[in-house]
Structures are given as C-alpha cells and as structure tokens.
C-alpha cells in the first residue's frame, strides 16, 4: 500500500494545484490550509509564509529544467533530442504554469527568489546556446554564432512570456490548457525554420505537425486563419 504523503509534501503539492488553477495572487495560506483541512498554525509549522511555499515550488521547477536542458553526453544531438527538449519543456511549463503567469509579481515580492531566478535564467540561456551549437555541429541547423545567440534569446523570451500572453489576450486565466501551451512551444520551433538544413526538414516536419495548434483554437470566433506551412 502506498504511503500517504508527508504533511509538508501535501502542502507543496496542493499549493501548486491551487496556484495553477486560481493564480498565486488569489490564494492565501488560509485558503491552502482550508483546502487541506488543517489549521493555519499547522501549515505555519512547515512554512512560515506563502513565499516559502513558492520558493519550494520554484526549486522543483528549477531542478526539473536543469535536469533535461543540457547536451547529451558522448554523442551528437539528433532530431529526437529536439523532440525531447520541446516536449519536456511543454510538460514543465504546464505543471508549473503559475510561475509563468505571475512571474513579475513573484519576483518583485521576493528579492531572494529574484536573485535565484536570474541565476537560473542565465544557466538556461547558457545551455540553450550549447544545445543550438550542438544542432549546428550535427548538421541539423545552419547558423553562425550571432544567429545562435539571437535564436536562444528569442526562444527564451517566447517560452517565459507565452502564458502571460495567453492571459492578457484571452482575458481569462482559468481556461488555459495544454494545447494552448503546445502552440507556444510550436512558436519556438517556428523560430528555427529558416535555419533548418534541407536534409533535416523531413524529420523535423513530423515535429511541426505534432506541435501545431491552429490559432482558431486559441482565439475562437475571431476569424483568424492559419496558412498551411
């Protein structure tokens, strides 16, 4: 029989669920305690405030991204690696979407978290540079060093701002689903399209097809039409 999660782990897990569904700003420690059926005092025994819970969740997100956003050891990167990176990124964004939705507010509220995030962002960019250089070395992308730098930076901007874009343009933060995030990952892939080596295009096309979500799905009823690619 599986063991019941420890109280601290339950607080973290259920806080993540509430933050993702309702938005971090709309959830207090009293809401979390009530949701878990415990007294606020019991919650404060494990976490002094909401910022500590958020810091714990950021640590989980940070560790997860650090775990997959790196070059494979002892071999060249492949198109299959590209699929792995993008799908891992999609899953992490979905599981911790509140971080992307409320990022500026979270960092303004906690200087220590802001410092950790800056270090995390720089690591991600460093790994992204290395990965894109790896794709160039493997003959999948054809780019010079300046283009690699620009592509890595633009990809980071898209990934970190996509959830907020959905919230501001759709006007409803509660109905974001995985398909909408998938379109954001597709946008990252689209940034690379002009640099694909001709011999790599057939393999990458399957990934385009898998990630593409029509804009009508994201903005229903507004008459947008996505041309065939």
LUMTORKOL-203485 format. One line per field, with one value per atom (N, C-alpha, C, CB): x, y, z; residue number from 1. Coordinates in pm, whole numbers, plus 50000, padded with zeros to 5 digits. Glycine has a CB too. Example, Ala and Ser with C-alpha at 12.3 -4.5 7.8 and 13.67 -1.06 7.14 Angstrom:
xx = [51319,51230,51320,51131,51285,51367,51290,51408]
yy = [49431,49550,49670,49553,49775,49894,50003,49940]
zz = [50780,50780,50780,50905,50708,50714,50787,50572]
num = [1,1,1,1,2,2,2,2]
//
This chain:
xx = [50085,50000,50089,49904,50055,50134,50118,50092,50229,50223,50161,50362,50089,50031,50143,49928,50139,50244,50256,50218,50378,50400,50329,50551,50299,50223,50290,50205,50421,50493,50477,50642,50489,50475,50333,50513,50234,50095,50071,50000,50129,50113,50170,50184,50287,50352,50269,50495,50225,50151,50018,50128,49944,49812,49824,49730,49928,49951,49975,50070,50055,50080,49951,50177,49865,49737,49652,49661,49644,49564,49623,49554,49755,49819,49794,49971,49805,49787,49645,49822,49547,49406,49357,49319,49390,49332,49425,49292,49554,49651,49706,49589,49836,49900,49845,50049,49813,49766,49633,49753,49554,49421,49419,49328,49534,49542,49625,49604,49569,49640,49676,49556,49756,49788,49662,49895,49568,49442,49364,49357,49365,49299,49363,49304,49495,49567,49534,49720,49539,49510,49368,49529,49271,49132,49117,49038,49183,49176,49229,49256,49331,49391,49323,49537,49228,49159,49247,49106,49337,49426,49416,49572,49467,49467,49580,49481,49564,49676,49802,49637,49787,49903,49982,49861,49911,49979,50056,49878,49997,50067,50191,49973,50178,50291,50403,50244,50372,50477,50574,50415,50523,50605,50657,50525,50576,50615,50572,50551,50665,50634,50539,50761,50541,50457,50445,50514,50367,50343,50470,50231,50555,50677,50765,50755,50765,50845,50790,50851,50659,50599,50635,50444,50626,50661,50808,50631,50894,51037,51061,51119,50988,50999,50955,50914,50845,50795,50891,50656,50946,51043,51164,51087,51206,51318,51289,51351,51166,51127,51131,50987,51077,51077,51220,50996,51300,51440,51515,51508,51499,51566,51522,51543,51394,51341,51399,51188,51399,51452,51602,51421,51674,51818,51848,51878,51755,51777,51770,51679,51688,51676,51738,51532,51761,51810,51962,51758,52015,52161,52193,52222,52313,52357,52371,52491,52339,52367,52517,52302,52557,52700,52747,52729,52860,52926,52869,52922,52781,52726,52673,52614,52645,52585,52435,52607,52380,52235,52165,52195,52039,51960,51826,51941,51748,51613,51528,51548,51554,51481,51510,51520,51631,51663,51582,51814,51563,51483,51340,51481,51285,51153,51152,51108,51255,51265,51271,51388,51355,51367,51232,51474,51167,51044,50930,51003,50919,50811,50837,50793,50962,50995,50965,51142,50996,50967,50818,51028,50742,50597,50541,50534,50587,50537,50572,50595,50693,50732,50652,50882,50631,50550,50408,50548,50352,50215,50207,50164,50299,50294,50320,50394,50395,50427,50383,50578,50266,50224,50201,50098,50173,50152,50279,50108,50396,50521,50532,50640,50490,50496,50386,50482,50273,50162,50191,50035,50249,50265,50410,50200,50498,50641,50687,50714,50648,50694,50653,50640,50528,50478,50556,50329,50582,50654,50795,50660,50863,51000,51006,51067,50907,50902,50873,50795,50803,50763,50872,50639,50972,51073,51209,51035,51290,51422,51513,51490,51503,51586,51548,51574,51416,51370,51414,51217,51409,51450,51597,51427,51681,51823,51842,51903,51768,51775,51729,51690,51623,51569,51669,51437,51739,51838,51948,51899,51992,52094,52039,52144,51916,51850,51837,51712,51794,51778,51910,51721,52018,52147,52192,52251,52167,52202,52124,52175,51993,51910,51961,51764,51997,52047,52180,52064,52266,52395,52373,52482,52281,52252,52187,52161,52099,52035,52138,51928,52233,52340,52413,52439,52449,52525,52444,52566,52315,52230,52215,52091,52192,52180,52312,52134,52422,52553,52566,52669,52511,52514,52434,52460,52321,52242,52314,52104,52388,52468,52578,52529,52647,52756,52706,52827,52581,52524,52466,52417,52469,52418,52267,52462,52200,52054,52015,51995,52092,52071,52194,52040,52173,52282,52277,52274,52367,52365,52508,52274,52530,52656,52638,52706,52745,52742,52643,52881,52638,52546,52401,52571,52372,52236,52197,52222,52292,52267,52232,52389,52308,52284,52145,52391,52109,51980,51865,51972,51882,51777,51754,51812,51862,51848,51776,51986,51812,51748,51602,51822,51570,51432,51347,51425,51404,51331,51298,51413,51394,51371,51259,51501,51259,51156,51018,51184,51006,50878,50832,50888,50921,50884,50838,51001,50912,50882,50766,51003,50726,50617,50488,50660,50491,50375,50251,50410,50265,50148,50088,50186,50172,50121,50052,50236,50106,50042,49902,50127,49887,49755,49659,49765,49707,49622,49575,49695,49665,49630,49546,49755,49566,49493,49358,49577,49349,49223,49133,49250,49191,49112,49057,49001,49106,49058,49173,48936,49222,49339,49304,49412,49176,49139,49119,49015,49122,49089,49206,48973,49328,49445,49461,49572,49482,49501,49633,49383,49664,49793,49808,49813,49699,49707,49754,49571,49705,49746,49894,49663,49944,50088,50166,50119,50108,50175,50199,50091,50105,50124,50245,49997,50267,50384,50513,50380,50518,50636,50653,50625,50541,50547,50610,50405,50578,50636,50788,50578,50837,50982,51039,51018,50973,51019,51015,50933,50913,50899,51014,50767,51071,51184,51304,51224,51311,51426,51408,51450,51287,51256,51347,51113,51384,51467,51611,51465,51648,51786,51800,51838,51690,51697,51777,51556,51865,51934,51835,52051,51842,51743,51727,51782,51837,51827,51758,51966,51745,51680,51531,51746,51485,51346,51244,51323,51262,51160,51143,51197,51253,51244,51178,51382,51207,51153,51007,51235,50963,50825,50726,50802,50761,50672,50656,50726,50761,50753,50668,50894,50682,50594,50448,50627,50418,50279,50228,50269,50314,50273,50245,50380,50322,50311,50214,50446,50182,50100,49958,50096,49913,49774,49720,49766,49609,49556,49524,49431,49548,49518,49370,49565,49285,49141,49110,49062,49196,49177,49207,49267,49299,49339,49252,49485,49215,49130,49002,49204,48912,48791,48701,48713,48641,48539,48590,48449,48720,48773,48816,48890,48786,48807,48950,48750,49040,49178,49194,49273,49287,49315,49465,49255,49507,49648,49681,49686,49768,49800,49875,49882,49863,49939,50088,49896,50167,50314,50378,50370]
yy = [49881,50000,50125,50000,50219,50341,50423,50423,50482,50564,50699,50582,50753,50885,50988,50914,51086,51187,51259,51288,51295,51372,51506,51392,51564,51689,51798,51736,51813,51915,51893,51916,51769,51737,51764,51591,51735,51761,51911,51704,51989,52135,52185,52206,52138,52181,52138,52124,52013,51959,52030,51810,52048,52111,52261,52086,52324,52465,52484,52521,52394,52401,52392,52290,52299,52283,52409,52162,52466,52587,52705,52621,52721,52832,52820,52835,52698,52678,52709,52537,52669,52685,52827,52586,52881,53010,53128,53002,53103,53211,53236,53339,53252,53266,53384,53283,53494,53612,53588,53728,53495,53470,53363,53430,53310,53201,53247,53072,53239,53273,53146,53367,53161,53045,52993,53081,53081,53035,52949,53156,52989,52909,52770,52980,52767,52640,52551,52663,52609,52532,52476,52617,52560,52514,52404,52631,52419,52317,52183,52363,52187,52066,52016,52090,52094,52054,52060,51916,52156,52173,52315,52139,52337,52471,52553,52466,52685,52768,52747,52915,52723,52701,52578,52688,52473,52352,52381,52240,52460,52496,52578,52574,52675,52762,52687,52878,52571,52487,52440,52365,52420,52371,52485,52274,52589,52704,52832,52695,52922,53045,53137,53120,53129,53216,53156,53360,53222,53172,53179,53251,53279,53292,53167,53416,53106,52985,52869,52947,52863,52757,52781,52754,52905,52938,52908,53086,52939,52911,52760,52968,52682,52536,52488,52467,52542,52503,52548,52562,52667,52712,52620,52857,52575,52482,52353,52450,52304,52184,52211,52137,52325,52362,52379,52491,52449,52474,52342,52558,52251,52122,52042,52043,52051,51975,52027,51984,52158,52215,52190,52366,52210,52184,52039,52216,51949,51808,51768,51729,51840,51800,51898,51782,52022,52123,52121,52265,52018,52004,51912,51949,51925,51841,51696,51893,51600,51460,51437,51364,51344,51316,51209,51273,51234,51132,51109,51006,51197,51180,51313,51071,51319,51438,51442,51443,51562,51574,51529,51721,51490,51440,51511,51287,51487,51541,51485,51509,51362,51303,51381,51155,51432,51517,51646,51549,51701,51822,51795,51870,51681,51643,51633,51511,51569,51553,51688,51469,51779,51910,51984,51994,51987,52065,52004,52076,51872,51809,51815,51664,51807,51823,51964,51789,52060,52200,52224,52292,52166,52179,52123,52107,52006,51943,52027,51802,52081,52164,52293,52196,52355,52477,52451,52535,52337,52304,52277,52182,52197,52159,52276,52051,52377,52493,52622,52498,52619,52733,52859,52699,52847,52967,53052,52929,52988,53064,53155,52969,53104,53185,53291,53094,53260,53354,53475,53285,53451,53555,53590,53512,53566,53574,53711,53541,53819,53951,53981,54059,53950,53973,53890,53940,53764,53677,53728,53535,53774,53820,53954,53832,54040,54168,54147,54259,54041,54016,53949,53932,53893,53813,53835,53663,53928,53956,53833,54064,53744,53624,53533,53548,53519,53441,53506,53426,53639,53711,53683,53862,53679,53650,53507,53673,53413,53273,53262,53182,53337,53329,53383,53405,53490,53546,53444,53676,53372,53270,53155,53219,53116,53011,53051,52981,53175,53222,53219,53365,53260,53259,53117,53330,53023,52883,52831,52795,52863,52816,52871,52857,52998,53057,52993,53209,52970,52906,52767,52895,52691,52557,52565,52478,52664,52680,52712,52792,52801,52830,52701,52933,52623,52500,52401,52435,52390,52296,52338,52285,52467,52513,52497,52660,52523,52496,52349,52542,52264,52120,52082,52045,52146,52118,52165,52186,52275,52321,52220,52462,52176,52079,51947,52052,51911,51786,51801,51737,51924,51946,51959,51836,51980,51995,52141,51945,52233,52375,52434,52448,52537,52609,52753,52599,52788,52920,52960,52922,53091,53138,53169,53265,53207,53225,53333,53258,53442,53551,53506,53674,53426,53375,53277,53307,53196,53104,53183,53013,53286,53369,53433,53477,53488,53552,53452,53625,53334,53232,53182,53114,53159,53115,53220,53085,53345,53452,53468,53584,53465,53478,53361,53487,53241,53125,53140,52997,53190,53214,53315,53264,53421,53524,53465,53642,53385,53323,53230,53245,53144,53046,53114,52953,53214,53276,53373,53346,53418,53515,53456,53632,53332,53276,53266,53140,53216,53202,53339,53131,53437,53572,53628,53667,53600,53641,53583,53597,53455,53392,53460,53242,53488,53550,53689,53559,53767,53905,53914,53988,53823,53832,53760,53776,53656,53582,53641,53436,53710,53773,53679,53845,53555,53458,53366,53378,53375,53297,53155,53366,53124,52995,52886,53009,52919,52817,52782,52864,52811,52772,52621,52844,52560,52415,52382,52345,52253,52210,52238,52063,52235,52266,52409,52243,52500,52640,52657,52729,52583,52587,52521,52519,52417,52349,52446,52229,52536,52635,52724,52722,52754,52833,52761,52867,52628,52550,52545,52408,52539,52544,52676,52528,52785,52915,52911,53027,52842,52827,52750,52755,52641,52561,52643,52435,52727,52807,52906,52882,52951,53042,52979,53086,52846,52776,52744,52648,52759,52703,52756,52733,52882,52939,52890,53086,52822,52776,52625,52816,52555,52410,52369,52351,52274,52217,52139,52125,52148,52081,51933,52095,51865,51721,51689,51660,51790,51766,51795,51851,51865,51910,51797,51990,51686,51579,51526,51465,51510,51458,51558,51423,51686,51789,51817,51917,51791,51819,51743,51782,51622,51545,51615,51403,51680,51754,51879,51791,51947,52061,52016,52122,51907,51859,51824,51737,51769,51726,51844,51637,51950,52064,52171,52125,52172,52281,52276,52276,52390,52409,52531,52427,52519,52633,52750,52592,52871,52988,52999,53114,52942,52944,52869,52882,52774,52701,52789,52576,52884,52972,53096,53011,53147,53266,53230,53384,53156,53111,53226,53011,53212,53308,53441,53330,53454,53584,53585,53621,53476,53477,53467,53598,53429,53413,53287,53411,53291,53172,53150,53187,53031,52997,52935,52902,52996,52937,52807,53034,52723,52598,52629,52507,52546,52565,52456,52566]
zz = [50000,50000,50000,50124,49913,49904,50031,49780,50075,50195,50164,50253,50260,50245,50245,50359,50155,50152,50286,50041,50320,50442,50433,50467,50550,50554,50472,50698,50485,50410,50259,50449,50216,50074,50026,50047,50109,50073,50057,50179,50146,50136,50004,50255,49968,49844,49723,49833,49722,49609,49589,49627,49697,49685,49660,49812,49711,49681,49532,49762,49475,49330,49252,49287,49290,49220,49232,49275,49351,49371,49294,49521,49301,49228,49078,49258,49025,48882,48838,48843,48919,48880,48906,48956,49021,49063,49044,49206,49025,49022,49161,48965,49171,49302,49382,49285,49316,49388,49457,49293,49407,49461,49569,49350,49604,49702,49821,49639,49940,50063,50139,50151,50242,50325,50394,50429,50427,50486,50388,50531,50259,50157,50147,50019,50150,50140,50259,50131,50379,50499,50495,50625,50456,50449,50346,50415,50233,50128,50178,50005,50262,50315,50441,50342,50493,50615,50738,50600,50741,50856,50908,50819,51027,51083,51021,51237,51013,50965,51047,50967,51178,51262,51220,51405,51180,51134,51006,51111,50915,50792,50824,50697,50918,50951,51022,51038,51076,51135,51027,51207,50906,50795,50708,50710,50689,50605,50676,50462,50695,50768,50691,50800,50559,50477,50337,50471,50255,50120,50034,50053,50061,49983,49997,50027,50116,50133,50051,50281,50039,49955,49810,49972,49767,49628,49600,49599,49696,49678,49665,49797,49743,49733,49595,49841,49544,49412,49302,49388,49317,49217,49215,49245,49333,49338,49263,49481,49271,49196,49046,49238,49006,48865,48813,48842,48890,48855,48836,48963,48931,48922,48802,49048,48772,48658,48527,48656,48508,48384,48374,48375,48484,48484,48447,48621,48479,48453,48307,48528,48227,48086,47987,48053,48029,47934,47932,47971,47870,47860,47743,47991,47692,47581,47626,47523,47539,47572,47580,47467,47662,47679,47582,47824,47519,47438,47300,47510,47254,47118,47068,47117,46935,46879,46911,46727,46906,46923,46795,46959,46810,46698,46695,46708,46590,46584,46698,46447,46737,46851,46979,46870,46993,47109,47105,47112,46986,46972,47022,46826,46985,47034,47186,46970,47241,47386,47456,47422,47407,47471,47471,47400,47356,47344,47426,47198,47424,47500,47650,47456,47692,47833,47880,47859,47793,47826,47837,47720,47746,47749,47880,47629,47920,48042,48165,48057,48169,48284,48289,48278,48174,48170,48219,48028,48180,48221,48371,48143,48421,48562,48656,48589,48610,48693,48624,48724,48562,48480,48562,48407,48690,48771,48776,48912,48770,48772,48651,48778,48536,48413,48412,48290,48470,48471,48560,48519,48676,48778,48804,48907,48707,48730,48782,48604,48716,48757,48900,48663,48933,49069,49170,49079,49139,49230,49257,49174,49153,49168,49241,49033,49216,49288,49436,49227,49471,49610,49691,49613,49626,49697,49633,49695,49687,49629,49622,49708,49721,49719,49603,49851,49579,49466,49335,49470,49330,49209,49177,49225,49280,49259,49209,49389,49267,49221,49077,49310,49043,48907,48805,48897,48840,48746,48718,48802,48821,48801,48717,48936,48745,48668,48521,48727,48496,48359,48284,48358,48349,48283,48252,48368,48345,48317,48197,48440,48193,48082,47950,48103,47948,47824,47785,47841,47882,47852,47792,47980,47851,47798,47660,47895,47642,47512,47403,47518,47435,47339,47302,47397,47404,47379,47295,47512,47324,47251,47105,47317,47081,46943,46868,46939,46934,46871,46839,46963,46927,46902,46779,47021,46760,46640,46513,46650,46525,46411,46381,46439,46483,46465,46406,46598,46439,46388,46249,46483,46194,46058,46050,45970,46163,46163,46139,46298,46196,46174,46107,46308,46024,45961,46008,45805,46100,46162,46198,46287,46209,46263,46412,46186,46478,46623,46665,46674,46590,46624,46611,46534,46510,46492,46602,46355,46645,46757,46882,46782,46909,47027,47021,47040,46906,46891,46903,46758,46843,46848,46991,46757,47064,47203,47286,47264,47268,47344,47306,47322,47176,47132,47181,46980,47181,47231,47379,47208,47456,47599,47620,47668,47541,47554,47525,47458,47421,47388,47500,47255,47545,47648,47776,47677,47821,47950,47946,48001,47826,47818,47761,47735,47714,47643,47731,47588,47853,47940,47969,48072,47994,48020,47895,48064,47779,47654,47643,47534,47675,47670,47767,47701,47887,47988,47946,48121,47890,47855,47728,47839,47635,47509,47513,47396,47597,47608,47716,47639,47814,47917,48021,47855,48026,48123,48157,48071,48282,48319,48361,48430,48374,48427,48324,48504,48194,48094,48003,48010,48048,47970,47977,48021,47862,47860,47792,47788,47788,47735,47586,47761,47513,47370,47347,47302,47431,47417,47447,47509,47545,47573,47460,47706,47402,47290,47175,47242,47153,47047,47079,47030,47206,47243,47212,47389,47235,47200,47048,47258,46978,46831,46785,46770,46854,46818,46830,46906,46931,46946,46826,47079,46791,46677,46548,46662,46534,46413,46398,46414,46511,46504,46433,46644,46439,46381,46234,46457,46182,46050,45939,46015,45945,45840,45842,45851,45950,45964,45946,46100,45919,45906,45783,45899,45801,45686,45602,45732,45469,45383,45414,45238,45444,45470,45602,45469,45691,45820,45816,45927,45712,45710,45715,45587,45642,45651,45793,45559,45866,46003,46097,46055,46077,46166,46135,46155,46011,45974,46063,45827,46101,46190,46324,46211,46370,46496,46480,46546,46365,46336,46342,46196,46275,46269,46408,46178,46491,46625,46716,46687,46702,46794,46746,46814,46618,46566,46622,46414,46671,46718,46645,46876,46570,46496,46588,46418,46539,46621,46653,46550,46567,46596,46726,46480,46761,46886,47007,46889,46989,47098,47104,47083,46988,46981,46905,46911,46964,46893,46855,46979,46737,46695,46647,46804,46622,46581,46434,46669,46364,46219,46175,46162,46265,46222,46140,46342,46052,45970,45964,45827,45996,45992,45857,46107,45778,45647,45661,45564,45559,45559,45550,45442,45615,45615,45533,45760]
num = [1,1,1,1,2,2,2,2,3,3,3,3,4,4,4,4,5,5,5,5,6,6,6,6,7,7,7,7,8,8,8,8,9,9,9,9,10,10,10,10,11,11,11,11,12,12,12,12,13,13,13,13,14,14,14,14,15,15,15,15,16,16,16,16,17,17,17,17,18,18,18,18,19,19,19,19,20,20,20,20,21,21,21,21,22,22,22,22,23,23,23,23,24,24,24,24,25,25,25,25,26,26,26,26,27,27,27,27,28,28,28,28,29,29,29,29,30,30,30,30,31,31,31,31,32,32,32,32,33,33,33,33,34,34,34,34,35,35,35,35,36,36,36,36,37,37,37,37,38,38,38,38,39,39,39,39,40,40,40,40,41,41,41,41,42,42,42,42,43,43,43,43,44,44,44,44,45,45,45,45,46,46,46,46,47,47,47,47,48,48,48,48,49,49,49,49,50,50,50,50,51,51,51,51,52,52,52,52,53,53,53,53,54,54,54,54,55,55,55,55,56,56,56,56,57,57,57,57,58,58,58,58,59,59,59,59,60,60,60,60,61,61,61,61,62,62,62,62,63,63,63,63,64,64,64,64,65,65,65,65,66,66,66,66,67,67,67,67,68,68,68,68,69,69,69,69,70,70,70,70,71,71,71,71,72,72,72,72,73,73,73,73,74,74,74,74,75,75,75,75,76,76,76,76,77,77,77,77,78,78,78,78,79,79,79,79,80,80,80,80,81,81,81,81,82,82,82,82,83,83,83,83,84,84,84,84,85,85,85,85,86,86,86,86,87,87,87,87,88,88,88,88,89,89,89,89,90,90,90,90,91,91,91,91,92,92,92,92,93,93,93,93,94,94,94,94,95,95,95,95,96,96,96,96,97,97,97,97,98,98,98,98,99,99,99,99,100,100,100,100,101,101,101,101,102,102,102,102,103,103,103,103,104,104,104,104,105,105,105,105,106,106,106,106,107,107,107,107,108,108,108,108,109,109,109,109,110,110,110,110,111,111,111,111,112,112,112,112,113,113,113,113,114,114,114,114,115,115,115,115,116,116,116,116,117,117,117,117,118,118,118,118,119,119,119,119,120,120,120,120,121,121,121,121,122,122,122,122,123,123,123,123,124,124,124,124,125,125,125,125,126,126,126,126,127,127,127,127,128,128,128,128,129,129,129,129,130,130,130,130,131,131,131,131,132,132,132,132,133,133,133,133,134,134,134,134,135,135,135,135,136,136,136,136,137,137,137,137,138,138,138,138,139,139,139,139,140,140,140,140,141,141,141,141,142,142,142,142,143,143,143,143,144,144,144,144,145,145,145,145,146,146,146,146,147,147,147,147,148,148,148,148,149,149,149,149,150,150,150,150,151,151,151,151,152,152,152,152,153,153,153,153,154,154,154,154,155,155,155,155,156,156,156,156,157,157,157,157,158,158,158,158,159,159,159,159,160,160,160,160,161,161,161,161,162,162,162,162,163,163,163,163,164,164,164,164,165,165,165,165,166,166,166,166,167,167,167,167,168,168,168,168,169,169,169,169,170,170,170,170,171,171,171,171,172,172,172,172,173,173,173,173,174,174,174,174,175,175,175,175,176,176,176,176,177,177,177,177,178,178,178,178,179,179,179,179,180,180,180,180,181,181,181,181,182,182,182,182,183,183,183,183,184,184,184,184,185,185,185,185,186,186,186,186,187,187,187,187,188,188,188,188,189,189,189,189,190,190,190,190,191,191,191,191,192,192,192,192,193,193,193,193,194,194,194,194,195,195,195,195,196,196,196,196,197,197,197,197,198,198,198,198,199,199,199,199,200,200,200,200,201,201,201,201,202,202,202,202,203,203,203,203,204,204,204,204,205,205,205,205,206,206,206,206,207,207,207,207,208,208,208,208,209,209,209,209,210,210,210,210,211,211,211,211,212,212,212,212,213,213,213,213,214,214,214,214,215,215,215,215,216,216,216,216,217,217,217,217,218,218,218,218,219,219,219,219,220,220,220,220,221,221,221,221,222,222,222,222,223,223,223,223,224,224,224,224,225,225,225,225,226,226,226,226,227,227,227,227,228,228,228,228,229,229,229,229]
//
